[in-house]
Every structure is written in structure tokens, then in C-alpha cells.
Amino acid sequence: MSIPFHKTHTTQEEIDSAIEAIKSGWLTMGPKTVEFENKFKEYIGSDEAVSLNSATAALHLALKAIGLQRDDEVIVPTNTFVATAEVVTYFDAIPVLCDIEENTHNIDISKIEALITDKTKAIIPVHFAGQPCDMDEIYKIAKKYNLKVIEDSAHAIPSTYKGVKMGALEKTDITCFSFYATKTLSTGEGGMATTNSETYAKSIKVNRLHGISKDAWDRYTTKGAWHYDIIDNGNKYNTTDINSAIGMVQLKKQDMLREKRVIIAQKYVEAFRDKSKIVLPFLKNDRTTSWHLFVIKIDNRDNIIEELKNRGIGCSVHFIPIHKHTYYKKKYGYKNEDYPVANRVFEKSLSLPIYPDMTDKEVEFVIKNILELVDNV
């Protein structure tokens, strides 16, 4: 049996929707993109939603919207994909790394205040594996020091914090989502920024397309005009109507797709709960997770990954902490000993396959091999 780490859920409905967009004659950002944005903000519950070609683009333009400048500092967890820190460097600003909680792998709120200086401008909490961070505590810190809060919700659709979907929390400035191939909502590549601020939304809209004063599709329809103005130094970050057409189909399935992940997660928990050699994911009871990832902690992780690969099971590790990467160590002088929890978590973490179209037999095969290997490798 061969089980990939992930397989995207796509059906004929997604294919038909993409074909319809292609046949419309409008392939780039256009009316379907606007429709997707409207449906997304309705689903999430935010006032504004702006589509982009990646979560990285969303994070970049979110930082631009809040006015990040050279030498400013932004606090981010070290346990994240590189994009969270990378976008800070686009401004010649400094990503200040924070250690994480051992149980949730989310940013450790008890360590944030010690990192704040007069140059700190924002905090980017990352909802690891889909479980929301301790947002109320983060808001208290942000208010005390007059900081902006930008959520990296690349994993967190659909997740909730105290009954509210991520992307709609009132005290967050901007939330950034990913529609990458492995996500519960996938358009292949893509992203979205949500906010309750019209000012932030306008900034992101302008800067996703070269700083042009009007969207391209407005200029090339009968309602538009040929004249445009460059009002900011923008980027080429727009998505396409083809991606948006796929996204609208996926959006309708979000609750169903999450439920399928929940069922798989429950099977893993039931199988591993009594195994002392396996540490299961820890969930806080006032929030829900998308189960984007199912991460266990085990000894001999590297050997077990290799053996699982030999047996046809794809696994991964999330994440190699930012402070361990060569560029960031050299550029910012991060010291390994400053992040003891992230180091311990990294050495033992193993991400198991969890995707909506996994069959019962595939889940059972993963469980059987994990149980065998933790006792014998």
C-alpha cells in the first residue's frame, strides 16, 4: 500500500467550475474573484476579504498596510514556515523569534513581553496545525504596548476561537489564509486576507496589483476606463478567476472536509491514547481546530520516518524552527539555546497523513505501522 502525506480533495465539480471560468474568456482576476471574496467573507464573518496569490503575499501586504518600516521589529514564533519571518525581512525590518508552548506548539504568550522593545510594531501569532493561539492574552499584550496583531491562519480554516471563526476576531487587525495544495481549502496556490478595517482592505487591494488605482478587470470591461494611476509602490500578487472558481467550490465543502479530518484524528487518538511512547496533540477546550496537521511526538523520529517511507507511508515534520536555518542564523544571530522548547518539539515531532479522502484501510495501515515501529525502532 502507498499512502502519500497529502492528497488534495478535488472532484468533477471543481473541474467543471474551472472550465466554466476558462470558457468565460476571463482568465485573470475578474468577476469570479470578486464573487469568491464576497462568499469567503460571508462564510468567515469578516467585513472585508481580499484574495491574493498566496498567504505569503497576504502577510506581506498586511505588514505594509499597518505601516511597517525599516528596523521595526515583529514578534513571530520560531516554530513556523519560513514565510512568516520572511515577509518581515522584505521591509528590512527584524523578525524577533519567540519560543513555543510544548503542548500546543503555538507561541508561548508568557515569553512575548520580554521580547518587546520600543521598535516592536506587531505580533504575528501562528495557529499551528489549525489550533488557535491564546488570542485574548495576545490582545492584552498588544493593547498594553500599542502593537498590531496579524494572524497567520495558513492552517486555520475552518477553525474557531471561543465560537468565532478565525478571520473574524474583532481585535485582530488582519488575518491571512493559505489556499496551498495541502490546505482544507485548496486552489493549488492562493491566499486571502480578511479584516474589519476598510482602510487596511483598500491598501491590500491596491498593492496586490502594482499599486494601480483600479483593478484590471474594471479597466477592461464596459464599465471601466482606460486611464489608471499608480498610487503606491505595489506588487503582482493578484489571483485569477480560475483559482477563484475552484475556491468557491471548495468553500462550500469546508465544514464537510473538516469533519472528515476530525474522524481521522479521532481514529489516531483512539489508537495511540494508551501508548506511553507516543505524545498526542493537545487541544484546548475553548477552541476548535481544522486538523490541518496531526502531529505526534516520539523518540527515534528520524529512523521511524525513514522506515515509514520504506513501507509506503508519507510523513513530514512541522517545522524546522526558523532559528535553525542558515540564512537566519547568520543574518540575525539567533542562538539555538534561546529556544529550548522549540528544539525539543522539533526533535520528536512527526506529522502523520491526514486528508479528507483517506480511506479507513489507509488510516488503519498508518496506525498499524506506527504502533509496530515505536516499539521496535
TIVOBA-185742 format. One record per residue (C-alpha): residue number from 1; residue in three letters; x, y, z. Coordinates in steps of 0.5 Angstrom, whole numbers. Layout:
N
@i:NUM	aa:ALA	X:X	Y:Y	Z:Z
...
***
This chain:
377
@i:1	aa:MET	X:0	Y:0	Z:0
@i:2	aa:SER	X:2	Y:7	Z:-2
@i:3	aa:ILE	X:0	Y:13	Z:2
@i:4	aa:PRO	X:2	Y:20	Z:1
@i:5	aa:PHE	X:3	Y:25	Z:6
@i:6	aa:HIS	X:-3	Y:29	Z:3
@i:7	aa:LYS	X:-7	Y:29	Z:-3
@i:8	aa:THR	X:-12	Y:34	Z:-5
@i:9	aa:HIS	X:-19	Y:33	Z:-5
@i:10	aa:THR	X:-22	Y:35	Z:-12
@i:11	aa:THR	X:-28	Y:33	Z:-15
@i:12	aa:GLN	X:-31	Y:34	Z:-22
@i:13	aa:GLU	X:-35	Y:40	Z:-19
@i:14	aa:GLU	X:-28	Y:43	Z:-18
@i:15	aa:ILE	X:-26	Y:41	Z:-25
@i:16	aa:ASP	X:-33	Y:44	Z:-28
@i:17	aa:SER	X:-32	Y:51	Z:-25
@i:18	aa:ALA	X:-25	Y:52	Z:-27
@i:19	aa:ILE	X:-27	Y:50	Z:-34
@i:20	aa:GLU	X:-33	Y:55	Z:-34
@i:21	aa:ALA	X:-28	Y:60	Z:-32
@i:22	aa:ILE	X:-24	Y:59	Z:-38
@i:23	aa:LYS	X:-29	Y:59	Z:-42
@i:24	aa:SER	X:-32	Y:66	Z:-40
@i:25	aa:GLY	X:-26	Y:69	Z:-43
@i:26	aa:TRP	X:-23	Y:72	Z:-37
@i:27	aa:LEU	X:-17	Y:68	Z:-34
@i:28	aa:THR	X:-14	Y:73	Z:-29
@i:29	aa:MET	X:-17	Y:77	Z:-23
@i:30	aa:GLY	X:-24	Y:79	Z:-25
@i:31	aa:PRO	X:-32	Y:78	Z:-23
@i:32	aa:LYS	X:-31	Y:71	Z:-20
@i:33	aa:THR	X:-25	Y:73	Z:-16
@i:34	aa:VAL	X:-30	Y:79	Z:-13
@i:35	aa:GLU	X:-35	Y:73	Z:-12
@i:36	aa:PHE	X:-30	Y:69	Z:-8
@i:37	aa:GLU	X:-28	Y:75	Z:-4
@i:38	aa:ASN	X:-36	Y:76	Z:-2
@i:39	aa:LYS	X:-37	Y:69	Z:-1
@i:40	aa:PHE	X:-31	Y:68	Z:3
@i:41	aa:LYS	X:-32	Y:74	Z:8
@i:42	aa:GLU	X:-39	Y:72	Z:9
@i:43	aa:TYR	X:-37	Y:65	Z:11
@i:44	aa:ILE	X:-32	Y:67	Z:16
@i:45	aa:GLY	X:-36	Y:73	Z:18
@i:46	aa:SER	X:-31	Y:79	Z:17
@i:47	aa:ASP	X:-33	Y:86	Z:14
@i:48	aa:GLU	X:-27	Y:85	Z:8
@i:49	aa:ALA	X:-24	Y:80	Z:5
@i:50	aa:VAL	X:-18	Y:81	Z:-1
@i:51	aa:SER	X:-16	Y:75	Z:-5
@i:52	aa:LEU	X:-8	Y:74	Z:-6
@i:53	aa:ASN	X:-4	Y:69	Z:-10
@i:54	aa:SER	X:-1	Y:66	Z:-3
@i:55	aa:ALA	X:-1	Y:67	Z:4
@i:56	aa:THR	X:6	Y:70	Z:4
@i:57	aa:ALA	X:3	Y:76	Z:-1
@i:58	aa:ALA	X:-2	Y:77	Z:5
@i:59	aa:LEU	X:2	Y:77	Z:10
@i:60	aa:HIS	X:7	Y:82	Z:6
@i:61	aa:LEU	X:1	Y:87	Z:5
@i:62	aa:ALA	X:-2	Y:86	Z:12
@i:63	aa:LEU	X:5	Y:89	Z:14
@i:64	aa:LYS	X:5	Y:94	Z:9
@i:65	aa:ALA	X:-2	Y:96	Z:11
@i:66	aa:ILE	X:0	Y:97	Z:18
@i:67	aa:GLY	X:6	Y:102	Z:16
@i:68	aa:LEU	X:12	Y:97	Z:18
@i:69	aa:GLN	X:19	Y:101	Z:17
@i:70	aa:ARG	X:26	Y:99	Z:16
@i:71	aa:ASP	X:29	Y:97	Z:23
@i:72	aa:ASP	X:22	Y:96	Z:26
@i:73	aa:GLU	X:21	Y:89	Z:30
@i:74	aa:VAL	X:16	Y:84	Z:29
@i:75	aa:ILE	X:15	Y:78	Z:34
@i:76	aa:VAL	X:14	Y:71	Z:31
@i:77	aa:PRO	X:14	Y:64	Z:34
@i:78	aa:THR	X:20	Y:60	Z:31
@i:79	aa:ASN	X:16	Y:54	Z:30
@i:80	aa:THR	X:13	Y:56	Z:23
@i:81	aa:PHE	X:14	Y:56	Z:16
@i:82	aa:VAL	X:20	Y:61	Z:14
@i:83	aa:ALA	X:14	Y:66	Z:10
@i:84	aa:THR	X:12	Y:68	Z:17
@i:85	aa:ALA	X:19	Y:71	Z:18
@i:86	aa:GLU	X:21	Y:72	Z:11
@i:87	aa:VAL	X:16	Y:78	Z:10
@i:88	aa:VAL	X:18	Y:82	Z:16
@i:89	aa:THR	X:25	Y:82	Z:12
@i:90	aa:TYR	X:22	Y:85	Z:6
@i:91	aa:PHE	X:22	Y:92	Z:10
@i:92	aa:ASP	X:29	Y:91	Z:12
@i:93	aa:ALA	X:25	Y:90	Z:19
@i:94	aa:ILE	X:27	Y:85	Z:24
@i:95	aa:PRO	X:24	Y:78	Z:26
@i:96	aa:VAL	X:24	Y:77	Z:33
@i:97	aa:LEU	X:23	Y:70	Z:35
@i:98	aa:CYS	X:19	Y:67	Z:41
@i:99	aa:ASP	X:20	Y:60	Z:44
@i:100	aa:ILE	X:13	Y:56	Z:44
@i:101	aa:GLU	X:9	Y:52	Z:48
@i:102	aa:GLU	X:11	Y:45	Z:49
@i:103	aa:ASN	X:4	Y:42	Z:49
@i:104	aa:THR	X:0	Y:46	Z:43
@i:105	aa:HIS	X:7	Y:48	Z:39
@i:106	aa:ASN	X:4	Y:55	Z:39
@i:107	aa:ILE	X:7	Y:62	Z:41
@i:108	aa:ASP	X:9	Y:62	Z:49
@i:109	aa:ILE	X:5	Y:68	Z:51
@i:110	aa:SER	X:9	Y:68	Z:57
@i:111	aa:LYS	X:15	Y:70	Z:53
@i:112	aa:ILE	X:13	Y:75	Z:49
@i:113	aa:GLU	X:13	Y:81	Z:53
@i:114	aa:ALA	X:21	Y:80	Z:55
@i:115	aa:LEU	X:22	Y:81	Z:47
@i:116	aa:ILE	X:18	Y:88	Z:46
@i:117	aa:THR	X:22	Y:94	Z:45
@i:118	aa:ASP	X:21	Y:101	Z:43
@i:119	aa:LYS	X:22	Y:98	Z:36
@i:120	aa:THR	X:17	Y:93	Z:36
@i:121	aa:LYS	X:11	Y:94	Z:32
@i:122	aa:ALA	X:7	Y:88	Z:31
@i:123	aa:ILE	X:6	Y:81	Z:33
@i:124	aa:ILE	X:4	Y:75	Z:28
@i:125	aa:PRO	X:1	Y:69	Z:32
@i:126	aa:VAL	X:1	Y:63	Z:28
@i:127	aa:HIS	X:-4	Y:58	Z:29
@i:128	aa:PHE	X:0	Y:51	Z:29
@i:129	aa:ALA	X:-4	Y:45	Z:26
@i:130	aa:GLY	X:-10	Y:49	Z:26
@i:131	aa:GLN	X:-11	Y:50	Z:33
@i:132	aa:PRO	X:-12	Y:58	Z:35
@i:133	aa:CYS	X:-7	Y:61	Z:40
@i:134	aa:ASP	X:-9	Y:65	Z:46
@i:135	aa:MET	X:-11	Y:71	Z:43
@i:136	aa:ASP	X:-14	Y:74	Z:49
@i:137	aa:GLU	X:-8	Y:74	Z:52
@i:138	aa:ILE	X:-4	Y:77	Z:46
@i:139	aa:TYR	X:-9	Y:82	Z:45
@i:140	aa:LYS	X:-8	Y:85	Z:52
@i:141	aa:ILE	X:0	Y:85	Z:51
@i:142	aa:ALA	X:-2	Y:88	Z:44
@i:143	aa:LYS	X:-6	Y:94	Z:48
@i:144	aa:LYS	X:-1	Y:95	Z:53
@i:145	aa:TYR	X:5	Y:96	Z:48
@i:146	aa:ASN	X:0	Y:99	Z:42
@i:147	aa:LEU	X:2	Y:94	Z:38
@i:148	aa:LYS	X:-2	Y:91	Z:32
@i:149	aa:VAL	X:-4	Y:84	Z:31
@i:150	aa:ILE	X:-3	Y:80	Z:25
@i:151	aa:GLU	X:-6	Y:73	Z:25
@i:152	aa:ASP	X:-2	Y:67	Z:21
@i:153	aa:SER	X:-8	Y:63	Z:20
@i:154	aa:ALA	X:-5	Y:59	Z:14
@i:155	aa:HIS	X:-7	Y:53	Z:18
@i:156	aa:ALA	X:-13	Y:55	Z:21
@i:157	aa:ILE	X:-19	Y:54	Z:16
@i:158	aa:PRO	X:-24	Y:53	Z:19
@i:159	aa:SER	X:-22	Y:54	Z:26
@i:160	aa:THR	X:-26	Y:57	Z:32
@i:161	aa:TYR	X:-23	Y:61	Z:38
@i:162	aa:LYS	X:-29	Y:62	Z:43
@i:163	aa:GLY	X:-34	Y:61	Z:38
@i:164	aa:VAL	X:-32	Y:66	Z:33
@i:165	aa:LYS	X:-28	Y:63	Z:26
@i:166	aa:MET	X:-21	Y:65	Z:25
@i:167	aa:GLY	X:-21	Y:71	Z:21
@i:168	aa:ALA	X:-27	Y:75	Z:24
@i:169	aa:LEU	X:-24	Y:76	Z:31
@i:170	aa:GLU	X:-25	Y:84	Z:32
@i:171	aa:LYS	X:-19	Y:85	Z:36
@i:172	aa:THR	X:-14	Y:83	Z:30
@i:173	aa:ASP	X:-12	Y:88	Z:25
@i:174	aa:ILE	X:-11	Y:83	Z:19
@i:175	aa:THR	X:-12	Y:75	Z:18
@i:176	aa:CYS	X:-8	Y:72	Z:13
@i:177	aa:PHE	X:-10	Y:65	Z:10
@i:178	aa:SER	X:-7	Y:60	Z:5
@i:179	aa:PHE	X:-10	Y:56	Z:0
@i:180	aa:TYR	X:-4	Y:52	Z:-2
@i:181	aa:ALA	X:-5	Y:45	Z:-4
@i:182	aa:THR	X:-5	Y:42	Z:3
@i:183	aa:LYS	X:-10	Y:46	Z:6
@i:184	aa:THR	X:-17	Y:44	Z:7
@i:185	aa:LEU	X:-19	Y:50	Z:2
@i:186	aa:SER	X:-14	Y:49	Z:-4
@i:187	aa:THR	X:-14	Y:53	Z:-10
@i:188	aa:GLY	X:-7	Y:50	Z:-12
@i:189	aa:GLU	X:-4	Y:57	Z:-10
@i:190	aa:GLY	X:-7	Y:62	Z:-7
@i:191	aa:GLY	X:-9	Y:66	Z:0
@i:192	aa:MET	X:-14	Y:71	Z:3
@i:193	aa:ALA	X:-13	Y:77	Z:8
@i:194	aa:THR	X:-19	Y:79	Z:12
@i:195	aa:THR	X:-20	Y:85	Z:16
@i:196	aa:ASN	X:-26	Y:89	Z:19
@i:197	aa:SER	X:-22	Y:95	Z:17
@i:198	aa:GLU	X:-24	Y:98	Z:10
@i:199	aa:THR	X:-17	Y:102	Z:11
@i:200	aa:TYR	X:-13	Y:96	Z:11
@i:201	aa:ALA	X:-17	Y:93	Z:6
@i:202	aa:LYS	X:-16	Y:98	Z:1
@i:203	aa:SER	X:-9	Y:98	Z:2
@i:204	aa:ILE	X:-8	Y:91	Z:1
@i:205	aa:LYS	X:-13	Y:91	Z:-6
@i:206	aa:VAL	X:-9	Y:97	Z:-9
@i:207	aa:ASN	X:-2	Y:94	Z:-7
@i:208	aa:ARG	X:-4	Y:87	Z:-10
@i:209	aa:LEU	X:-3	Y:90	Z:-17
@i:210	aa:HIS	X:2	Y:94	Z:-18
@i:211	aa:GLY	X:-1	Y:100	Z:-14
@i:212	aa:ILE	X:-6	Y:101	Z:-19
@i:213	aa:SER	X:-12	Y:106	Z:-17
@i:214	aa:LYS	X:-17	Y:101	Z:-21
@i:215	aa:ASP	X:-17	Y:93	Z:-21
@i:216	aa:ALA	X:-15	Y:91	Z:-28
@i:217	aa:TRP	X:-22	Y:88	Z:-30
@i:218	aa:ASP	X:-25	Y:94	Z:-28
@i:219	aa:ARG	X:-21	Y:98	Z:-34
@i:220	aa:TYR	X:-22	Y:93	Z:-39
@i:221	aa:THR	X:-30	Y:92	Z:-38
@i:222	aa:THR	X:-35	Y:96	Z:-41
@i:223	aa:LYS	X:-36	Y:100	Z:-34
@i:224	aa:GLY	X:-28	Y:101	Z:-34
@i:225	aa:ALA	X:-24	Y:107	Z:-37
@i:226	aa:TRP	X:-17	Y:106	Z:-40
@i:227	aa:HIS	X:-14	Y:111	Z:-35
@i:228	aa:TYR	X:-11	Y:109	Z:-29
@i:229	aa:ASP	X:-6	Y:112	Z:-24
@i:230	aa:ILE	X:0	Y:109	Z:-20
@i:231	aa:ILE	X:-2	Y:111	Z:-12
@i:232	aa:ASP	X:3	Y:106	Z:-9
@i:233	aa:ASN	X:9	Y:102	Z:-10
@i:234	aa:GLY	X:6	Y:95	Z:-10
@i:235	aa:ASN	X:7	Y:88	Z:-12
@i:236	aa:LYS	X:4	Y:83	Z:-17
@i:237	aa:TYR	X:0	Y:79	Z:-12
@i:238	aa:ASN	X:-7	Y:78	Z:-15
@i:239	aa:THR	X:-10	Y:71	Z:-16
@i:240	aa:THR	X:-14	Y:69	Z:-22
@i:241	aa:ASP	X:-21	Y:67	Z:-24
@i:242	aa:ILE	X:-19	Y:60	Z:-25
@i:243	aa:ASN	X:-17	Y:60	Z:-18
@i:244	aa:SER	X:-23	Y:63	Z:-15
@i:245	aa:ALA	X:-27	Y:59	Z:-19
@i:246	aa:ILE	X:-24	Y:53	Z:-15
@i:247	aa:GLY	X:-24	Y:56	Z:-9
@i:248	aa:MET	X:-32	Y:58	Z:-9
@i:249	aa:VAL	X:-33	Y:50	Z:-10
@i:250	aa:GLN	X:-28	Y:48	Z:-4
@i:251	aa:LEU	X:-31	Y:54	Z:0
@i:252	aa:LYS	X:-38	Y:50	Z:0
@i:253	aa:LYS	X:-35	Y:44	Z:3
@i:254	aa:GLN	X:-31	Y:47	Z:8
@i:255	aa:ASP	X:-35	Y:44	Z:14
@i:256	aa:MET	X:-35	Y:37	Z:11
@i:257	aa:LEU	X:-28	Y:37	Z:9
@i:258	aa:ARG	X:-26	Y:39	Z:16
@i:259	aa:GLU	X:-31	Y:33	Z:19
@i:260	aa:LYS	X:-27	Y:28	Z:15
@i:261	aa:ARG	X:-21	Y:30	Z:18
@i:262	aa:VAL	X:-24	Y:30	Z:25
@i:263	aa:ILE	X:-26	Y:23	Z:24
@i:264	aa:ILE	X:-19	Y:21	Z:22
@i:265	aa:ALA	X:-16	Y:25	Z:28
@i:266	aa:GLN	X:-21	Y:21	Z:33
@i:267	aa:LYS	X:-18	Y:15	Z:30
@i:268	aa:TYR	X:-11	Y:16	Z:31
@i:269	aa:VAL	X:-13	Y:19	Z:38
@i:270	aa:GLU	X:-16	Y:12	Z:40
@i:271	aa:ALA	X:-11	Y:8	Z:37
@i:272	aa:PHE	X:-5	Y:12	Z:41
@i:273	aa:ARG	X:-8	Y:14	Z:47
@i:274	aa:ASP	X:-5	Y:9	Z:52
@i:275	aa:LYS	X:2	Y:9	Z:49
@i:276	aa:SER	X:7	Y:12	Z:53
@i:277	aa:LYS	X:12	Y:13	Z:48
@i:278	aa:ILE	X:7	Y:17	Z:43
@i:279	aa:VAL	X:5	Y:24	Z:46
@i:280	aa:LEU	X:-1	Y:26	Z:42
@i:281	aa:PRO	X:-3	Y:33	Z:40
@i:282	aa:PHE	X:-6	Y:37	Z:46
@i:283	aa:LEU	X:-13	Y:41	Z:45
@i:284	aa:LYS	X:-15	Y:47	Z:49
@i:285	aa:ASN	X:-23	Y:47	Z:50
@i:286	aa:ASP	X:-25	Y:54	Z:48
@i:287	aa:ARG	X:-23	Y:53	Z:41
@i:288	aa:THR	X:-23	Y:48	Z:35
@i:289	aa:THR	X:-18	Y:46	Z:30
@i:290	aa:SER	X:-18	Y:45	Z:23
@i:291	aa:TRP	X:-14	Y:39	Z:24
@i:292	aa:HIS	X:-9	Y:41	Z:18
@i:293	aa:LEU	X:-4	Y:37	Z:21
@i:294	aa:PHE	X:-4	Y:31	Z:26
@i:295	aa:VAL	X:3	Y:32	Z:30
@i:296	aa:ILE	X:5	Y:26	Z:35
@i:297	aa:LYS	X:12	Y:27	Z:39
@i:298	aa:ILE	X:16	Y:20	Z:39
@i:299	aa:ASP	X:23	Y:18	Z:40
@i:300	aa:ASN	X:28	Y:16	Z:34
@i:301	aa:ARG	X:24	Y:20	Z:30
@i:302	aa:ASP	X:28	Y:20	Z:24
@i:303	aa:ASN	X:29	Y:13	Z:24
@i:304	aa:ILE	X:22	Y:12	Z:24
@i:305	aa:ILE	X:20	Y:17	Z:18
@i:306	aa:GLU	X:25	Y:13	Z:14
@i:307	aa:GLU	X:22	Y:6	Z:16
@i:308	aa:LEU	X:15	Y:9	Z:14
@i:309	aa:LYS	X:18	Y:12	Z:8
@i:310	aa:ASN	X:20	Y:5	Z:6
@i:311	aa:ARG	X:13	Y:2	Z:8
@i:312	aa:GLY	X:10	Y:7	Z:3
@i:313	aa:ILE	X:7	Y:12	Z:8
@i:314	aa:GLY	X:9	Y:19	Z:7
@i:315	aa:CYS	X:10	Y:23	Z:13
@i:316	aa:SER	X:13	Y:30	Z:15
@i:317	aa:VAL	X:16	Y:35	Z:20
@i:318	aa:HIS	X:13	Y:41	Z:22
@i:319	aa:PHE	X:17	Y:45	Z:23
@i:320	aa:ILE	X:25	Y:46	Z:22
@i:321	aa:PRO	X:25	Y:52	Z:27
@i:322	aa:ILE	X:27	Y:59	Z:24
@i:323	aa:HIS	X:33	Y:60	Z:29
@i:324	aa:LYS	X:36	Y:53	Z:26
@i:325	aa:HIS	X:36	Y:56	Z:19
@i:326	aa:THR	X:43	Y:58	Z:16
@i:327	aa:TYR	X:41	Y:65	Z:13
@i:328	aa:TYR	X:37	Y:67	Z:19
@i:329	aa:LYS	X:43	Y:65	Z:24
@i:330	aa:LYS	X:48	Y:69	Z:20
@i:331	aa:LYS	X:43	Y:75	Z:19
@i:332	aa:TYR	X:40	Y:76	Z:26
@i:333	aa:GLY	X:45	Y:72	Z:30
@i:334	aa:TYR	X:39	Y:67	Z:33
@i:335	aa:LYS	X:42	Y:63	Z:38
@i:336	aa:ASN	X:40	Y:55	Z:39
@i:337	aa:GLU	X:40	Y:55	Z:46
@i:338	aa:ASP	X:35	Y:61	Z:47
@i:339	aa:TYR	X:29	Y:57	Z:44
@i:340	aa:PRO	X:30	Y:50	Z:48
@i:341	aa:VAL	X:22	Y:48	Z:48
@i:342	aa:ALA	X:22	Y:49	Z:40
@i:343	aa:ASN	X:28	Y:45	Z:40
@i:344	aa:ARG	X:25	Y:39	Z:44
@i:345	aa:VAL	X:19	Y:39	Z:40
@i:346	aa:PHE	X:23	Y:39	Z:33
@i:347	aa:GLU	X:27	Y:33	Z:35
@i:348	aa:LYS	X:21	Y:29	Z:37
@i:349	aa:SER	X:15	Y:32	Z:32
@i:350	aa:LEU	X:12	Y:27	Z:27
@i:351	aa:SER	X:7	Y:29	Z:22
@i:352	aa:LEU	X:2	Y:24	Z:20
@i:353	aa:PRO	X:-2	Y:23	Z:14
@i:354	aa:ILE	X:-9	Y:27	Z:15
@i:355	aa:TYR	X:-13	Y:29	Z:9
@i:356	aa:PRO	X:-21	Y:28	Z:7
@i:357	aa:ASP	X:-20	Y:23	Z:2
@i:358	aa:MET	X:-16	Y:18	Z:7
@i:359	aa:THR	X:-20	Y:11	Z:7
@i:360	aa:ASP	X:-21	Y:7	Z:13
@i:361	aa:LYS	X:-16	Y:2	Z:11
@i:362	aa:GLU	X:-10	Y:7	Z:10
@i:363	aa:VAL	X:-11	Y:10	Z:17
@i:364	aa:GLU	X:-11	Y:3	Z:20
@i:365	aa:PHE	X:-5	Y:2	Z:16
@i:366	aa:VAL	X:-1	Y:8	Z:18
@i:367	aa:ILE	X:-4	Y:6	Z:26
@i:368	aa:LYS	X:-1	Y:-1	Z:25
@i:369	aa:ASN	X:6	Y:1	Z:23
@i:370	aa:ILE	X:7	Y:7	Z:28
@i:371	aa:LEU	X:5	Y:2	Z:33
@i:372	aa:GLU	X:10	Y:-3	Z:31
@i:373	aa:LEU	X:15	Y:2	Z:30
@i:374	aa:VAL	X:15	Y:6	Z:36
@i:375	aa:ASP	X:16	Y:-1	Z:40
@i:376	aa:ASN	X:22	Y:-4	Z:35
@i:377	aa:VAL	X:26	Y:2	Z:32
***
